Amino acid sequence: MYLNITTTAGCRGRCVFCPQDRFWAAMAGRPALLTPEELTALLPNLRGTRFRAFAFGGFSEPFDNPEILELFEITAAQDFVDATWVHTTGEALDPEMVARISRIRFDVFDVSCQGSGPGPHAKARPFIDEDRVMGNVHHLLRNRENIRQLTISVSGPFMPEAQVEDLRRACERHGAHLDRRDLHDRAGLLKVGRRRTAVGGPFRCGKHDFRKPVLLPGGDLSLCCQDFALEHIIGNLHAMTFARILEESPLRRRVLSVADGVATDDGLSCYRCEFCIPTRVAAPQPD
């Protein structure tokens, strides 16, 4: 089991391929930040489950939270959490921040970048300083002793090929991985990336397999990190243990029943997500 952790009520990056407007609207009235005090208060209701990782990212940029270092430290101290993962744009990872987090062990650290200088990539993340991101990436590559698996990811057609190749060589020199990713239609909420007709009937999740819910400030758990509109809230950790939420949530049981082919529900928003993969379920055999 994994737990994605969203530390803020919105991401200022507003990447063109990320439906932040839906997330901001859904977070209206909820707390703006996940605080160390709240995460600590939620630990008793998390402790009964063994987690492969707490993954900081979810719906927003983790380093937009001014107390992110304390959140990392709390996670690292838990004996029921095997690893700490981070997914970030990298803009806040200046040398000072890299030095501050150097005492924390990260199992996976993924930095998303789109290039630097003028060009179409600048339109992808107009509120993020890509030149700063690229400088931070190269500094992190040279100072990654506390990171077991470092991935630098590039999404979409925004970075010139020559720059991609330079970045690939830099990653190779420092034992990191360059991951080239296609843009995708986040939860069916955007008109970018691959498009396909809606499906119905049994399905499986091509990315998450319903084992990576997202913790929000305020304690709500969303079914998965494609649920930017927060249509699939399965419970609240202040009110119930994580294990009990997963076992008893009517919404999660409804989704799993459809995925298992024992029920139908064409109204599920899962069908609008490009990670929804139709499956065939064997017909019952006569006795």
N, C-alpha and C positions, 0 to 999 in steps of 0.2 A: 504494500500500500504506500502511496505517496500523498503528500499534502502540498498543494500550491498555496503560496501565501502572497496576497496582494496587500501592500503596505499603505496605499493611499487611495483616495476616492477619485483619482483621475491622473492622467499622464500629460504633462505639459508638452511633450514631444509632438503629439497629434500627427503621427505618421499617416500618410495618405492611405496606407493599407490597413489601418487599425481603426475600428469603429468606436473611437473614444466618445463621440457625442452620445451614443447609446448608453455607454457605461456611465458617463457623467449624469445623464438623466436618471438612470436607475439608482444611482448612489445618492440622489437628493434626499436629504433628511437623515442619512446615515453619517456616522463619524467620518471625518476627513482623513484621519491617520490611525493606523494600528500602533498603539503605544507599547513600550516594554511592560508596563503595568497590566495592560489587557492581555498580552500574550502570556504573561506569567499566570494570570488568573485563569486562563483557559487550559493550562497544562494538566490539571487533574482530570479533565474530561478528554484529554488526548492520550493520557498515559497508558490506558488499557490496550492500545493498539501498537504494534511494532511497525515503524515507518522506515521504508527504504531510504527516503529522503524528505526533508522539508525544502521545497524549491521556491525561492523568492523570485517573484515575477508576476505570474498570473495575468491580471488585466492592466497593470501599470508599471512604471519604472520604479524599482525598489529603492534606488538611491535618492529619489525625491523625498523620501522620509528622513527628516533630520536625525532620527534616532536609529537609523538602520544598523549602525555598528552594535548597539546594545541588543537589537533583535537577533543579529548573527550570534552574539555571545550567548544569549539565552538558549538558542537552538543547539549550539555546539556543546553545551553542558548537559544535554538530555541523554540519558542512557537508553531510551527507547527510540531514538532517531539515529540511524546509521550514518547519514551524510547530510551536508548542507550544499545545496545547488543555488546558482544565481543566474538569472537571465536579465541582461541589462543593455541599454543603448551605449554605455561606455562614456557618456559625456562627463559624468561626475568623477570618473576614475583618474583624477589627476595624480601626480606623484605623491602629494600629501595623503590622499585617500588610500592609495595603494600601500603606503607605509602603515597607515592605521589598521588596515585589514590584514596585514602580513602575519599577525599572530594567530589568525583563524584559519583552520584547515578547511579547504573547499574541495569537494569531490568532483564537482562539475561547475565550470564557470564559462558562460556563453555570452560573448559580446557581439551585438549586431551593429554593423556599420554599412554605409552605402557609398563611401568614397569621399573625396574632398575637392574643393575648388568649384568653379562654375560648371554647369552641366545639368542634364535632366535629373541626376540623382538629388540635386538640391531641392527639387520639387517634392521629393518623397517625404522629407522630414524638414520642412521650412523653419521649424522652431528649435532645431538642434544644430549646434556648431560642429559640422562634420570635420573641419580641420582640427578642431580640438579633440574630437573622437579619435581621429587617426593618430594624432600625437600620443594620446593616452594608450592606444592599442600597442604601439611600438614600445612604450615604456613598460607596460604590463608584460609584454613578451619577454623583456629582459629581466623582469622581477616577479617571476611566477613560482617561486620555490614552494609556496603554500598551496598551490593549485595542482591537483592530480591531473585533471583533464581540462585543458583550456581550448575552447573553440571560438574562432572568429568567424562569424557568419555574414554572408552577403546575400541580400534578397533582391530579386528582380533585376531589371536591365539598367541599373543606375550607375554602376561603376565601370569606367573604361577598362578594356581587357588588359592593357599594359599595367594598370594599377592592381588589378586582380592578381596578375602574375607576380608582381613585386610583393604583394601581401602573402601570396602562397609561399614564396621563397623565405620570407621572414618567419612565417609559422613553422616551416620545415627546420630552419636553423635553431629554433627555440623549443622544438618538440611539441608544438601546438598543431591544431587541425583547422584547416580552412573548409568551411561548409558553404557551398553555393546552393541557395534555395530559391525556388520559384515563388512568386507572389501567389497567395491563395485567398479565396473568398471567405474571410473570417466569419464563420457561423452563418453564412448566407446573407450577411448584412451589407456587403459591399459589392460594387460592380467592377471588381478588378480580379485578375488571375483567371484561373480556369472556371468555366461555367458549365453546368450540366442540368438536365431536366430533373425535377423533383422525383423522388422515389417513394415507395410505400412498402408495407409489409415488413418482414424480419430484416434486421440489419446488424452489423457490428460497427464499432467505432474504430476506424483505421489508425487512430493516433493514441487515444487515451484508455480505451477499454473500460471506461467508467470507474477507474481505480485512482483517479487523480483529481479529487474535488478541490475547490478553491476556497480558502478562508478569506473573508472580507473584514475590514474594520467594522467592529460592532458584533462580530461573532457569527454572522451568517455563513453557511456553506453552500456554494454553487456546485452544480453537478460536474462541470468541467470548464476549462479555461477558454472555450469558444463561446461561452454564454455571456457575452458582453452586455446584453440587454437584461440579464439576471432574471430570465424567465423560469429557470430551473433551480430555485432555492430549495434545498432538501432538508434544512434544519438549522438550528442555531446552537453553537457550542457552549453558550452560557447556560442553556436550558437542558442540554442532554449530552451524553458522552458521544464521542465520534463513532464508536462501534455501534451504539444503539441507533444513531441517525442512519448509518448505512444499512442496518438491518431492518428498521421500521419505516423509513421514509416512504410514504405512499407514492411520491413522484418518482423516486429512484426505482421502486419496485415496478412501477408502471413502465418505465423505460426498459428495465431488464426483461420484463415479461414480453414486450414487443421484440426485443433483440433475440430472445430465446425462441420466438415463434409460437408462443402459447397465447398471445393476445394480439389485437390489432388496434392501432390508434394513429390514424393518418394526420391528426392535429399536432403531433410532436414537432417541435422546432428542430429536432435532430435531423429531420429530413432535409432541412435547408443548408446543412453543413456539408462541405465537400469531403469531410472525413467519414461521412455516413456511407457505408459500403453494403449494398443489398446482399442478402445471403439466402440460400435455399435451405429449407428445413424439411427433413425427410417426413413423408406422409406416414401417419400411424398404420401399422400393419395389422391385419385382422388376426384374431386369436385362432 
